[in-house]
Amino acid sequence: MRGKVEICGVNTAKLKVLKNEEMTELLKQFQQRLGDLFFYIGVLFFVIHDGTNLPVLCHFCAKY
């Protein structure tokens, strides 16, 4: 059993320990969402510096 500690008032002994498969799946989901976030940041950066019409951008993002 791993050692448990209290972090900022959260007793880690009460937290569920994930199986390897569960951790791998959560990491994949996190990486996908992080990639999506970087995509949107890149599009916004382009819009800000290029002067593209923001409603057009919102329509594009809704389709994506």
Sequence and secondary structure as in RCSB ss.txt:
>XXXX:A:sequence
MRGKVEICGVNTAKLKVLKNEEMTELLKQFQQRLGDLFFYIGVLFFVIHDGTNLPVLCHFCAKY
>XXXX:A:secstr
     EETTEEGGGS    HHHHHHHHHHHHHHHHHHHHHHHHHHHHHHHT  HHHHHHHHHH 
